[in-house]
C-alpha cells in the first residue's frame, strides 16, 4: 500500500481535478490532502483580503467534499514558498508519504518553487508528479514554426481553435470513495481574520455554486451574450472568474458542458464571443509560461523601459478612490473597492485611463487591481494591463487611447451603472450624466463631486508624444 499526498493549490475542487484523479487510481492506496497557506507570499503578491477570504470559505466546502470521499484534509501555514518546502517535507516524514501529486502553477515564484521541490524530494526518495490542469492545451502543441510561443492573439487563436475543434479535453471523474481512514478535522484557526470579507450572496462558495452559475449562464445569457456583454448594468456575463481563479471549476468542465448542449461549438456564431474570452485566458497563460520575464513585471517589448512616467501620486490616489471627475472611471473603481470585481470592459477603460490619461506606470495599477480583486489572477491581470497599456505582446502598431466620455455614453448610455456607485450624481439628467459638470455650469450650482483632474484631450497628446519618444529612443539608441 502506498501513501499519496494531493497538494491543493488553485484547484479547490474534487471534480475534474487532474492531480486528485491520478492520486486516487488505486483504492488500496491511502490518500491525504493538503493545503498550504503562505501569508507573507500573499502579501508580496498583493493578494486581496477578499480573495483570501473566498479561498477560506471554499476550503471549508472542499473539506466536506473530501470527507465524503474519506480523504483527510490538512492545512499548514507557512510564511512563504521557501518555508513551505520544509513544512511539506516535515508533513511527508510524519505521515510516511511516498508520492506527492499537484497541478502546476505558472507564475515565476511558483514555478521556481516546483523545480526545487522535484529535486529536493527526489533526494528524499519521494516521487513528485505534476500535471497541467489550468490550461486546455499543453504548450508544446501550440508553438510557432520556430518553436516559440505565439505573441499575437489572432495567430494563437487560429491554432487553438484548430486543436480544440478536433479534441476538447475530457474531464476527469470524481474519485470513488476511499477505504475509511482516521477522520481529520481541517485546521482553520489561522484563517479566522479572513472570514466573510466578500459579498457571499454575489459569490457563494463551493463547487456546486460554480456549476450552478455556469448552468444559469448557459440557460439565460449565452444566446445574446455577444450583444449584451459590454454593458455593465445588464449583468449579462458569467461572473465565473472568481471560481476559475482558484480552480473551483475548470475550463475543461465549462467546454464539456457546452459541448453537450451544442455540436461543433466553435462554428456557432452566438457562442463565439464567450469562447473568445476562454481563448484569451489560455493565451495569457501560454505567454506567462513561454516568457518568464512577464512574471517579473516586464514587457516583451523592450522599448517600454524608455517610457517616462509622470506617476503623480495625487492622480493615482484619486483613481483608486473613484474621484477623478470622470463618472465611468469613478463608478468602476468604487465597484472594484466595494465588491472586488468589475466587468471586463470596465477593467479595460480604467486601466487605459490610468496609463494613457494619467501617465502612471501600469505596474502600479496592476498591483492595485490585484490588491482588490476577488478574482485576482496574475496571468490574466498582467496580460490585461499590458494590453491596455499598448506595451504587451499583442500590442497594436498604434497607441490605443480610450475616450472615457465616449466609452461611458456607449456602454452606459442612461447612466444606470454610474448612478449605482456614485450617489452624488443620482439626480443628474441622462443627457449630462457622463459629464455632469456641464449641467453644474448650466444650473450654476456646485456638485459634491470632483471636477476632472486632467484635460483628456491635452493629456492624450502628451501620452502620444511620450510613447513616440520611447519607441524612437529604442530604435535609434
Buried (B, 14 or more C-beta within 10 A) or exposed (E): EBBBBBBBBBBBBBBBBBBBBBBBEEEEBBBBBBBBBBBEBBEEBBBBBBBBBBBBBBBBBBBEBBBEBBBBBBBBBBBBBBBBBEBBBEBBEEBEBBBBBBBBBBBBBBBBBBEEBEEBBEEEEBBBBBBBBBBBBEBEEBBEEEEEBBBEBEBBBEBBBEBBEEEBBEBBEBBEEBEEEEEBEBEBEEBEEBEEBBBEEEBBBBBBBBBEBBEEBBEEBBEEBBEEBBBBBBEBBBBBBBBBBBBBBBBBBBBBBBBEEBEEBBEBEEBBBBBBBBBBBBBBBBBBBBBBEBBEBBBBBEBBEBBEBBEBEEBBEBBBEBBBBBBBBBBBBBBBBEBBBBBBBBBBBBBBBBBBBBBBBBBBBBBBBBBBBBBBBBBBBBBBBBBBBBBBBBBEEEBEBBBBBEBBBBBBEEBBBBBBBBEBBEEBEEEBBBBBBEBBEEEEEEBEBBEBBBEBEEBBEBBBEBBEEBBEBBEEE
